[in-house]
Amino acid sequence: MKKAKLIIVLLYVCSLPYMLQAQIALAPSFVFLDKNSGIGNLYVSNNSQKPHEVTINFAFGYPGSDADGNLVMNYNDSNAYKQYALDKMIRAFPRSFVLKAGEQRTVRIQVLPGQSRKEGFYFTRMKVLAKPQAEEVTQTITEGVGTKINFNFEQITAVFYHKGKVNTGVTVKNLDIQQKDGALQLRPQLERTGNSPFIGSMFAKLKDAQGKVVAETQSTTTVYFTEIRRMDLKLDKVVPGNYTLELSFETKRNDMMAEDLVQTTRIVKETKVEIK
């Protein structure tokens, strides 16, 4: 008897939180290791009706960008790895385990004893792979034909650790502005300053001659090295004329605690623009 097998593997489903919520959930979204103890916790919850095998691995990487400002993960920067990677400094305890239906498990992420590095900021990505422990179930569709479906969920989150004196900042090296499709398309080329990635938010405000804000938008952003970030400022209620564009950066985000972020003063760049 011949059987047709369909195996569906879902990888990197950070963009599908509703599916993860129904299966395996992680908290917090980002793990910051305590600067004194070098310890952080990840809580893994099984919201499904089946036990899952969970495996944790680390892979150094960071969010970069393409020429248009779209986010692209960089996992191949060997120079950055030598200087900033946490991979060989930390371990997850336990690294693999079985999580029963409805169960939650605490995974401890810890800097290994004896690991010494110069002061600075270190990071990596943590990959959590979960797959059902139960054997695949075959459901007969028609005589001689069966289907096997197996869902594997992999979620990736960031792990951060810093020691000693750390500082950060952002310099706007170049700002490409185009008016298109009813919006100002902003493509700032950003360079990180200091010894730590900039993790925070980017704000854009369009002001008239009296300083009144006529359009604004914001988004979370990161600048690990030199990146291009993309932001579109809608011009729905903006009349043609001359304006001031204010681009600013702050080390605050709704999904991270202020004490976890390396802080810096608000950074502002203003540019004159004409809306046609």
Order of alpha helices (4+ residues) and beta strands (2+ residues): alpha-beta-beta-beta-beta-beta-beta-alpha-beta-beta-beta-beta-beta-beta-beta-beta-beta-beta-beta-beta-beta-beta-beta
